[in-house]
Amino acid sequence: MGIGIKELLIILVIVIVLFGTKKLRNVGADLGGAIKSFRAAMKEGEEDKKHAENEGETLEGEVTSKKNEKV
């Protein structure tokens, strides 16, 4: 016994009636902007990490292991 299509449609109609389409559109746009910013920050962090590895530096807060170092 799960939630079927009919139940989902009823919930969707109730949400639209309660919040209105304009409010839902604004929430969707805000959520999309937040996801876009998060992805950009993740990409920037990866680029910083690659740059630091090429320079042989350690990023602040990064833990390195001695397994990979030759003695």
Number of C-alpha atoms within 10 A of each C-alpha: 3 5 7 8 9 9 11 11 11 11 12 12 12 12 13 14 10 10 10 12 12 10 12 13 11 11 12 12 12 12 12 12 12 12 12 12 12 12 12 12 12 12 12 12 12 12 12 13 16 12 13 13 12 9 9 9 10 12 13 6 6 7 7 10 6 7 7 7 7 5 5
